[in-house]
Amino acid sequence: MSYSTLSNGSKVTCAVAAVIEDAAGRVLLCRQAGGHGLWGLPGGKIRAEESPVHAVIRDVREETGLETEVVELLGMYQLTGDGCGSSTPDLFVHVFRGRLDGGGPAVNAPGRISRLSWHSPGALPEPMTATTRTALADAAARRAGVIRELERDPEPEVIDA
């Protein structure tokens, strides 16, 4: 599913992401391979006929090579605004807390992500997606089941990887 059209004519893309922490409390982040090289949570678009839970398990596996256990729904985040151009559809993201089963993650989808690494909540990399920034703040505050509407950040400069 690339996007859906709402009754008011606007478009929305449905996606998933996972906040995954290690035993030291660090969070797993992915750096986009294309576009602006933003840091974000592991995840991706929900496919047709796929539930958000199945989508996040599949996307984490595709990006890290590992299975994840979904612990709970952290929140649902709707990203709106035209910070990246008026033709960009709204993004509706189901963000889950997850736990990896097994060894260390490795970049398993080099066309989508260029880097995969653990980060301390006090030393997060930039630039980061607005959804990731907000979901990590909610996770750090131990919130669950939040619903938020966020404005897209202005389009950042393209960063060399």
GROMACS elastic network, one bead per residue, 0.5 to 0.9 nm:
[ bonds ]
;  ai    aj funct       b0    kb
    1     4     6  0.76199   500
    1    13     6  0.76920   500
    1    14     6  0.77053   500
    1    45     6  0.71290   500
    1    46     6  0.61911   500
    1    49     6  0.86906   500
    2    12     6  0.86073   500
    2    13     6  0.60355   500
    2    14     6  0.77574   500
    2    45     6  0.72015   500
    2    46     6  0.80976   500
    2    47     6  0.77258   500
    2    48     6  0.87434   500
    3    11     6  0.62866   500
    3    12     6  0.53084   500
    3    14     6  0.67622   500
    3    89     6  0.75369   500
    3    90     6  0.89156   500
    3    91     6  0.87745   500
    4    10     6  0.84195   500
    4    11     6  0.55712   500
    4    12     6  0.53508   500
    4    13     6  0.63179   500
    4    14     6  0.80223   500
    5     8     6  0.80006   500
    5     9     6  0.58540   500
    5    10     6  0.57192   500
    5    12     6  0.64138   500
    5    13     6  0.89484   500
    6     9     6  0.53092   500
    6    10     6  0.54635   500
    6    11     6  0.60706   500
    6    12     6  0.73226   500
    7    10     6  0.74787   500
    8    11     6  0.88638   500
   10    89     6  0.72693   500
   10    90     6  0.78853   500
   11    88     6  0.82792   500
   11    90     6  0.61968   500
   11    91     6  0.86433   500
   12    88     6  0.88321   500
   12    89     6  0.50304   500
   12    91     6  0.54248   500
   12    92     6  0.67403   500
   13    45     6  0.73722   500
   13    46     6  0.84041   500
   13    89     6  0.63404   500
   13    90     6  0.61397   500
   13    92     6  0.60844   500
   13    93     6  0.83416   500
   14    44     6  0.86969   500
   14    45     6  0.59592   500
   14    46     6  0.58243   500
   14    47     6  0.86547   500
   14    52     6  0.88287   500
   14    90     6  0.86568   500
   14    91     6  0.59751   500
   14    93     6  0.59604   500
   14    94     6  0.80250   500
   15    43     6  0.74058   500
   15    44     6  0.53975   500
   15    46     6  0.50642   500
   15    47     6  0.86897   500
   15    52     6  0.76151   500
   15    55     6  0.81328   500
   15    56     6  0.85047   500
   15    91     6  0.71254   500
   15    92     6  0.60949   500
   15    94     6  0.63969   500
   15    95     6  0.86367   500
   16    42     6  0.84205   500
   16    43     6  0.53354   500
   16    44     6  0.55110   500
   16    45     6  0.62652   500
   16    46     6  0.66873   500
   16    52     6  0.63197   500
   16    53     6  0.81884   500
   16    55     6  0.67280   500
   16    56     6  0.55605   500
   16    59     6  0.82355   500
   16    92     6  0.82282   500
   16    93     6  0.50616   500
   16    95     6  0.57179   500
   16    96     6  0.77624   500
   17    40     6  0.85971   500
   17    41     6  0.57164   500
   17    42     6  0.55117   500
   17    44     6  0.65373   500
   17    45     6  0.89473   500
   17    55     6  0.88828   500
   17    56     6  0.60919   500
   17    59     6  0.82030   500
   17    60     6  0.81856   500
   17    93     6  0.69262   500
   17    94     6  0.64017   500
   17    96     6  0.63319   500
   17    97     6  0.86700   500
   17   132     6  0.86590   500
   18    28     6  0.88424   500
   18    41     6  0.59551   500
   18    42     6  0.57595   500
   18    43     6  0.63361   500
   18    56     6  0.68435   500
   18    57     6  0.88555   500
   18    60     6  0.76605   500
   18    70     6  0.83307   500
   18    74     6  0.86850   500
   18    94     6  0.85107   500
   18    95     6  0.54872   500
   18    97     6  0.55253   500
   18    98     6  0.58074   500
   18    99     6  0.89261   500
   19    27     6  0.67423   500
   19    28     6  0.71362   500
   19    29     6  0.84760   500
   19    41     6  0.64155   500
   19    42     6  0.76945   500
   19    74     6  0.82683   500
   19    95     6  0.71724   500
   19    96     6  0.61953   500
   19    98     6  0.59636   500
   19    99     6  0.84677   500
   19   132     6  0.86980   500
   19   135     6  0.78143   500
   19   136     6  0.72302   500
   19   139     6  0.75785   500
   20    26     6  0.82358   500
   20    27     6  0.55799   500
   20    28     6  0.56672   500
   20    29     6  0.85222   500
   20    41     6  0.83383   500
   20    42     6  0.84942   500
   20    68     6  0.87133   500
   20    96     6  0.85863   500
   20    97     6  0.60689   500
   20    99     6  0.57044   500
   20   100     6  0.72336   500
   21    24     6  0.77024   500
   21    25     6  0.54397   500
   21    26     6  0.53037   500
   21    28     6  0.63995   500
   21    97     6  0.84052   500
   21    98     6  0.76941   500
   21    99     6  0.70102   500
   21   100     6  0.85257   500
   21   118     6  0.82888   500
   22    25     6  0.53502   500
   22    26     6  0.55164   500
   22    27     6  0.66057   500
   22    28     6  0.78755   500
   22    99     6  0.80167   500
   22   100     6  0.83681   500
   22   118     6  0.80349   500
   23    26     6  0.74951   500
   24   120     6  0.84455   500
   25   119     6  0.86799   500
   25   120     6  0.69287   500
   25   121     6  0.77414   500
   26   118     6  0.56690   500
   26   119     6  0.50149   500
   26   121     6  0.63229   500
   27    41     6  0.87139   500
   27   117     6  0.81997   500
   27   118     6  0.53359   500
   27   119     6  0.52858   500
   27   120     6  0.64794   500
   27   121     6  0.69589   500
   27   124     6  0.89567   500
   27   136     6  0.85142   500
   28    40     6  0.88430   500
   28    41     6  0.69368   500
   28    42     6  0.75518   500
   28   105     6  0.88652   500
   28   116     6  0.70759   500
   28   117     6  0.56854   500
   28   119     6  0.64538   500
   29    39     6  0.63386   500
   29    40     6  0.55228   500
   29    41     6  0.50159   500
   29    42     6  0.64260   500
   29   115     6  0.82363   500
   29   116     6  0.58010   500
   29   117     6  0.56519   500
   29   118     6  0.63055   500
   29   119     6  0.72183   500
   29   125     6  0.89282   500
   30    38     6  0.82735   500
   30    39     6  0.55092   500
   30    40     6  0.53150   500
   30    41     6  0.59179   500
   30    42     6  0.60123   500
   30    63     6  0.84361   500
   30   107     6  0.86156   500
   30   113     6  0.61884   500
   30   114     6  0.74290   500
   30   115     6  0.56674   500
   30   117     6  0.66994   500
   31    34     6  0.89412   500
   31    37     6  0.58093   500
   31    38     6  0.56128   500
   31    40     6  0.62798   500
   31    41     6  0.86057   500
   31   112     6  0.85940   500
   31   113     6  0.54563   500
   31   114     6  0.56218   500
   31   115     6  0.50950   500
   31   116     6  0.64685   500
   31   117     6  0.86161   500
   31   128     6  0.87102   500
   32    35     6  0.71274   500
   32    36     6  0.73429   500
   32    38     6  0.55165   500
   32    39     6  0.63305   500
   32    40     6  0.75174   500
   32   111     6  0.87973   500
   32   112     6  0.60254   500
   32   114     6  0.58529   500
   32   115     6  0.74877   500
   33    36     6  0.82981   500
   33    37     6  0.59852   500
   33    38     6  0.85543   500
   33   110     6  0.70550   500
   33   111     6  0.62917   500
   33   112     6  0.52197   500
   33   115     6  0.77513   500
   33   161     6  0.79171   500
   34    37     6  0.59450   500
   34    38     6  0.87309   500
   34   111     6  0.79824   500
   34   112     6  0.70219   500
   34   113     6  0.76412   500
   34   114     6  0.82196   500
   35    38     6  0.78446   500
   35   158     6  0.67903   500
   35   159     6  0.85947   500
   36   127     6  0.85148   500
   36   155     6  0.82818   500
   36   156     6  0.66677   500
   36   157     6  0.65872   500
   36   159     6  0.59152   500
   36   160     6  0.85658   500
   37   113     6  0.85759   500
   37   114     6  0.82208   500
   37   127     6  0.77134   500
   37   128     6  0.87248   500
   37   158     6  0.69078   500
   37   159     6  0.60236   500
   37   160     6  0.77204   500
   37   161     6  0.70720   500
   38   126     6  0.72089   500
   38   127     6  0.52969   500
   38   128     6  0.51091   500
   38   129     6  0.61799   500
   38   156     6  0.88596   500
   38   159     6  0.85432   500
   39   115     6  0.89356   500
   39   125     6  0.69849   500
   39   126     6  0.67187   500
   39   127     6  0.61974   500
   39   129     6  0.63166   500
   39   132     6  0.79450   500
   40    43     6  0.84770   500
   40   128     6  0.60289   500
   40   129     6  0.58185   500
   40   130     6  0.88412   500
   40   131     6  0.80323   500
   40   132     6  0.54904   500
   40   133     6  0.82862   500
   41    95     6  0.89159   500
   41   129     6  0.87454   500
   41   131     6  0.87800   500
   41   132     6  0.60823   500
   42    56     6  0.82309   500
   42    59     6  0.70623   500
   42    60     6  0.57045   500
   42    63     6  0.68001   500
   42    64     6  0.81097   500
   42   116     6  0.88169   500
   43    55     6  0.79714   500
   43    56     6  0.58297   500
   43    57     6  0.84771   500
   43    58     6  0.84057   500
   43    59     6  0.50294   500
   43    60     6  0.58369   500
   43    62     6  0.88755   500
   43    63     6  0.77371   500
   43    95     6  0.87789   500
   44    55     6  0.76693   500
   44    56     6  0.73643   500
   44    59     6  0.59736   500
   44    60     6  0.85396   500
   44    93     6  0.89197   500
   45    55     6  0.74741   500
   45    56     6  0.87782   500
   45    59     6  0.82802   500
   45    93     6  0.86496   500
   46    49     6  0.85176   500
   46    50     6  0.63466   500
   46    51     6  0.72852   500
   46    52     6  0.64472   500
   46    54     6  0.86656   500
   46    55     6  0.55345   500
   46    56     6  0.81213   500
   47    50     6  0.54072   500
   47    51     6  0.81785   500
   47    52     6  0.89670   500
   47    55     6  0.71785   500
   48    51     6  0.85700   500
   50    53     6  0.82634   500
   50    54     6  0.63158   500
   50    55     6  0.62659   500
   51    54     6  0.52673   500
   51    55     6  0.60877   500
   51    56     6  0.87298   500
   52    56     6  0.61954   500
   52    57     6  0.86759   500
   52    94     6  0.68122   500
   53    56     6  0.53881   500
   53    57     6  0.63711   500
   53    58     6  0.86795   500
   53    70     6  0.73590   500
   53    94     6  0.87691   500
   53    96     6  0.83132   500
   54    57     6  0.52406   500
   54    58     6  0.61282   500
   54    59     6  0.85701   500
   55    58     6  0.51186   500
   55    59     6  0.59782   500
   55    60     6  0.85124   500
   56    59     6  0.50805   500
   56    60     6  0.59790   500
   56    61     6  0.83849   500
   56    68     6  0.85007   500
   56    70     6  0.82951   500
   56    94     6  0.87232   500
   56    95     6  0.85567   500
   56    96     6  0.79457   500
   57    60     6  0.54178   500
   57    61     6  0.62073   500
   57    62     6  0.86644   500
   57    67     6  0.68215   500
   57    68     6  0.59251   500
   57    69     6  0.75084   500
   57    70     6  0.75481   500
   57    98     6  0.89352   500
   58    61     6  0.51515   500
   58    62     6  0.61112   500
   58    63     6  0.86921   500
   58    67     6  0.82306   500
   58    68     6  0.88229   500
   59    63     6  0.61097   500
   59    64     6  0.84336   500
   60    63     6  0.52058   500
   60    64     6  0.57949   500
   60    65     6  0.73929   500
   60    66     6  0.69824   500
   60    67     6  0.70619   500
   60    68     6  0.68280   500
   61    64     6  0.53934   500
   61    67     6  0.54282   500
   61    68     6  0.72623   500
   61   108     6  0.81447   500
   62    65     6  0.57621   500
   62    66     6  0.78935   500
   62   107     6  0.88055   500
   62   108     6  0.60662   500
   62   109     6  0.62252   500
   63    66     6  0.82019   500
   63   105     6  0.84767   500
   63   106     6  0.77122   500
   63   107     6  0.59904   500
   63   109     6  0.50213   500
   63   110     6  0.81840   500
   63   112     6  0.80425   500
   63   113     6  0.75087   500
   63   116     6  0.85278   500
   64    67     6  0.82993   500
   64   104     6  0.84313   500
   64   106     6  0.50491   500
   64   107     6  0.54717   500
   64   108     6  0.52584   500
   64   109     6  0.76199   500
   64   116     6  0.78211   500
   65   104     6  0.89938   500
   65   105     6  0.63909   500
   65   106     6  0.64219   500
   65   107     6  0.74586   500
   65   108     6  0.56045   500
   65   109     6  0.86770   500
   66   100     6  0.66647   500
   66   101     6  0.66342   500
   66   102     6  0.68923   500
   66   103     6  0.76811   500
   66   104     6  0.80311   500
   66   105     6  0.64067   500
   66   106     6  0.83844   500
   67    99     6  0.85016   500
   67   100     6  0.59326   500
   67   101     6  0.55004   500
   67   102     6  0.75662   500
   68    98     6  0.60362   500
   68    99     6  0.53384   500
   68   101     6  0.57366   500
   68   102     6  0.89543   500
   69    97     6  0.85784   500
   69    98     6  0.54361   500
   69    99     6  0.50483   500
   69   100     6  0.62591   500
   69   101     6  0.70687   500
   70    73     6  0.81095   500
   70    96     6  0.66236   500
   70    97     6  0.61520   500
   70    99     6  0.65953   500
   70   100     6  0.89708   500
   71    96     6  0.71402   500
   71    97     6  0.53785   500
   71    98     6  0.52952   500
   71    99     6  0.69966   500
   72    75     6  0.89820   500
   72    95     6  0.89155   500
   72    96     6  0.56774   500
   72    97     6  0.54263   500
   72    98     6  0.74049   500
   72   144     6  0.75035   500
   72   145     6  0.83553   500
   73    76     6  0.80296   500
   73    94     6  0.73997   500
   73    95     6  0.62055   500
   73    97     6  0.62992   500
   73   144     6  0.62582   500
   73   145     6  0.57709   500
   73   146     6  0.85152   500
   74    94     6  0.79085   500
   74    95     6  0.55059   500
   74    97     6  0.59559   500
   74   135     6  0.75514   500
   74   138     6  0.76398   500
   74   139     6  0.70171   500
   74   142     6  0.87016   500
   74   143     6  0.67380   500
   74   145     6  0.51652   500
   74   146     6  0.65071   500
   75    93     6  0.82693   500
   75    94     6  0.61504   500
   75    95     6  0.53699   500
   75    96     6  0.69309   500
   75   135     6  0.75289   500
   75   138     6  0.84291   500
   75   143     6  0.83660   500
   75   144     6  0.60615   500
   75   147     6  0.55970   500
   75   148     6  0.76970   500
   76    92     6  0.70608   500
   76    93     6  0.56367   500
   76    95     6  0.60784   500
   76    96     6  0.88733   500
   76   145     6  0.72997   500
   76   146     6  0.62927   500
   76   148     6  0.64150   500
   76   149     6  0.85952   500
   77    91     6  0.79490   500
   77    92     6  0.57098   500
   77    93     6  0.51345   500
   77    94     6  0.66095   500
   77    95     6  0.75872   500
   77   131     6  0.67993   500
   77   134     6  0.87676   500
   77   135     6  0.81985   500
   77   146     6  0.81157   500
   77   147     6  0.59218   500
   77   149     6  0.57772   500
   77   150     6  0.69712   500
   78    90     6  0.69788   500
   78    91     6  0.56228   500
   78    93     6  0.63363   500
   78    94     6  0.89920   500
   78   131     6  0.83125   500
   78   147     6  0.81186   500
   78   148     6  0.62931   500
   78   150     6  0.59863   500
   78   151     6  0.84247   500
   79    89     6  0.89582   500
   79    90     6  0.56123   500
   79    92     6  0.62906   500
   79    93     6  0.79741   500
   79   130     6  0.79668   500
   79   131     6  0.71387   500
   79   148     6  0.85429   500
   79   149     6  0.60278   500
   79   151     6  0.56906   500
   79   152     6  0.59817   500
   80    83     6  0.86174   500
   80    88     6  0.89535   500
   80    89     6  0.77777   500
   80    91     6  0.67653   500
   80    92     6  0.88134   500
   80   149     6  0.72684   500
   80   150     6  0.61477   500
   80   151     6  0.50697   500
   80   152     6  0.57623   500
   81    84     6  0.80888   500
   81    85     6  0.84719   500
   81    86     6  0.77696   500
   81    88     6  0.84263   500
   81    89     6  0.87090   500
   81    90     6  0.73029   500
   81   150     6  0.82999   500
   81   151     6  0.54053   500
   81   152     6  0.53735   500
   81   153     6  0.83349   500
   82    87     6  0.76699   500
   82    88     6  0.67881   500
   82    89     6  0.86482   500
   82    90     6  0.88367   500
   82   151     6  0.83592   500
   82   152     6  0.67731   500
   82   153     6  0.85994   500
   82   154     6  0.79671   500
   82   155     6  0.89962   500
   83    86     6  0.77384   500
   83    88     6  0.87207   500
   83   151     6  0.79867   500
   83   152     6  0.53658   500
   83   153     6  0.55151   500
   83   155     6  0.55193   500
   84    87     6  0.82689   500
   84    88     6  0.66308   500
   84   152     6  0.74517   500
   84   153     6  0.76980   500
   84   154     6  0.62835   500
   84   156     6  0.85552   500
   85    88     6  0.57923   500
   85   155     6  0.81075   500
   86    89     6  0.79891   500
   88    91     6  0.88013   500
   93   131     6  0.80137   500
   95   135     6  0.73270   500
   96   144     6  0.89388   500
   97   139     6  0.81015   500
   97   144     6  0.89478   500
  100   103     6  0.80789   500
  100   104     6  0.86191   500
  100   105     6  0.85223   500
  102   105     6  0.87306   500
  105   108     6  0.84221   500
  105   116     6  0.75967   500
  105   117     6  0.82528   500
  106   115     6  0.86195   500
  106   116     6  0.67043   500
  106   117     6  0.85747   500
  107   110     6  0.62655   500
  107   113     6  0.71242   500
  107   114     6  0.73035   500
  107   115     6  0.64503   500
  107   116     6  0.59035   500
  108   113     6  0.83655   500
  109   112     6  0.55610   500
  109   113     6  0.60665   500
  109   114     6  0.82056   500
  110   113     6  0.51735   500
  110   114     6  0.57281   500
  110   115     6  0.82064   500
  111   114     6  0.75001   500
  113   116     6  0.74382   500
  114   161     6  0.77294   500
  119   122     6  0.81872   500
  119   123     6  0.65172   500
  119   124     6  0.59061   500
  119   125     6  0.77319   500
  120   123     6  0.52380   500
  120   124     6  0.63713   500
  121   124     6  0.58420   500
  121   136     6  0.79581   500
  121   137     6  0.88399   500
  121   140     6  0.78693   500
  124   128     6  0.84771   500
  125   128     6  0.68646   500
  126   129     6  0.87005   500
  127   156     6  0.79196   500
  128   131     6  0.83928   500
  128   132     6  0.66233   500
  128   133     6  0.64871   500
  129   132     6  0.52144   500
  129   133     6  0.62536   500
  129   134     6  0.87168   500
  129   152     6  0.83237   500
  129   153     6  0.76963   500
  130   133     6  0.51588   500
  130   134     6  0.62012   500
  130   135     6  0.85066   500
  130   150     6  0.72919   500
  130   151     6  0.76268   500
  130   152     6  0.64289   500
  130   153     6  0.64311   500
  131   134     6  0.53006   500
  131   135     6  0.59523   500
  131   136     6  0.84487   500
  131   150     6  0.73565   500
  131   152     6  0.85453   500
  132   135     6  0.51459   500
  132   136     6  0.59561   500
  132   137     6  0.85268   500
  133   136     6  0.53871   500
  133   137     6  0.64023   500
  133   138     6  0.88711   500
  134   137     6  0.51362   500
  134   138     6  0.62911   500
  134   139     6  0.86324   500
  134   148     6  0.88694   500
  134   150     6  0.84827   500
  135   138     6  0.50244   500
  135   139     6  0.60654   500
  135   140     6  0.85716   500
  136   140     6  0.60388   500
  136   141     6  0.85334   500
  137   140     6  0.51163   500
  137   141     6  0.62651   500
  137   142     6  0.86674   500
  137   143     6  0.88693   500
  138   141     6  0.51098   500
  138   142     6  0.62724   500
  138   143     6  0.53227   500
  138   144     6  0.75845   500
  138   146     6  0.80591   500
  139   143     6  0.58201   500
  139   144     6  0.75839   500
  140   143     6  0.76809   500
  143   146     6  0.69901   500
  152   155     6  0.84327   500
  153   156     6  0.78993   500
  155   158     6  0.89035   500
  156   159     6  0.84774   500
